[in-house]
């Protein structure tokens, strides 16, 4: 990749961070707060996806 493209990409990423920072701060302050059972609701689907991937890898071998 040429130097010009790398510099342009870096400038674009910095501009994205600059413009998205106020939105991120608003979400952090006014977003929903985690409750007691939220982690269990996340862990179950993640465990199912990991199990599916392991099963598919085992079937390919």
MARBATOR-191135 format. One line per field, with one value per residue (C-alpha): residue number from 1; residue in three letters; x, y negated, z. Coordinates in Angstrom, 1 decimal, always signed. Layout:
N
seq <- (NUM; ...) .
type <- (ALA; ...) .
c1 <- (X; ...) .
c2 <- (Y; ...) .
c3 <- (Z; ...) .
//
This chain:
61
seq <- (1; 2; 3; 4; 5; 6; 7; 8; 9; 10; 11; 12; 13; 14; 15; 16; 17; 18; 19; 20; 21; 22; 23; 24; 25; 26; 27; 28; 29; 30; 31; 32; 33; 34; 35; 36; 37; 38; 39; 40; 41; 42; 43; 44; 45; 46; 47; 48; 49; 50; 51; 52; 53; 54; 55; 56; 57; 58; 59; 60; 61) .
type <- (UNK; UNK; UNK; UNK; UNK; UNK; UNK; UNK; UNK; UNK; UNK; UNK; UNK; UNK; UNK; UNK; UNK; UNK; UNK; UNK; UNK; UNK; UNK; UNK; UNK; UNK; UNK; UNK; UNK; UNK; UNK; UNK; UNK; UNK; UNK; UNK; UNK; UNK; UNK; UNK; UNK; UNK; UNK; UNK; UNK; UNK; UNK; UNK; UNK; UNK; UNK; UNK; UNK; UNK; UNK; UNK; UNK; UNK; UNK; UNK; UNK) .
c1 <- (+0.0; +1.4; +2.3; -0.4; -3.1; -1.8; -1.8; -5.3; -6.6; -5.1; -6.7; -10.1; -9.9; -9.0; -11.9; -14.3; -13.1; -13.4; -17.0; -18.2; -16.8; -19.9; -22.2; -20.2; -20.3; -24.1; -24.6; -22.3; -24.3; -27.8; -27.6; -29.3; -27.5; -26.6; -28.8; -28.1; -29.2; -27.6; -24.4; -26.3; -28.3; -25.0; -23.0; -25.6; -25.7; -21.9; -21.5; -23.8; -21.9; -18.5; -20.0; -21.2; -17.8; -16.1; -18.6; -17.9; -14.2; -14.5; -16.6; -14.1; -11.1) .
c2 <- (+0.0; -3.4; -6.0; -8.3; -5.7; -4.9; -8.6; -9.1; -6.0; -7.3; -10.8; -9.2; -7.0; -10.0; -12.0; -9.1; -8.9; -12.7; -12.8; -9.6; -10.5; -12.6; -9.8; -7.3; -9.5; -10.0; -6.2; -5.6; -8.1; -7.3; -3.7; -0.7; +0.6; +4.3; +6.4; +9.5; +12.0; +10.3; +12.4; +15.7; +14.4; +13.7; +16.8; +19.3; +18.1; +17.7; +21.3; +22.6; +20.8; +22.1; +25.6; +25.4; +24.3; +27.1; +29.6; +28.4; +28.6; +32.1; +33.2; +31.8; +33.7) .
c3 <- (+0.0; -0.9; +1.7; +0.5; +1.1; +4.6; +5.5; +4.1; +6.0; +9.2; +8.7; +8.0; +11.1; +13.3; +11.8; +12.5; +16.1; +16.5; +15.1; +16.9; +20.4; +21.4; +20.4; +22.4; +25.5; +25.2; +24.9; +27.9; +30.0; +28.9; +27.7; +29.5; +32.5; +32.9; +35.3; +37.2; +34.5; +31.5; +31.5; +31.5; +28.5; +26.6; +27.6; +26.4; +22.7; +22.7; +24.1; +21.4; +18.6; +20.0; +20.2; +16.6; +15.4; +17.3; +15.9; +12.3; +12.8; +14.2; +11.2; +8.7; +10.3) .
//
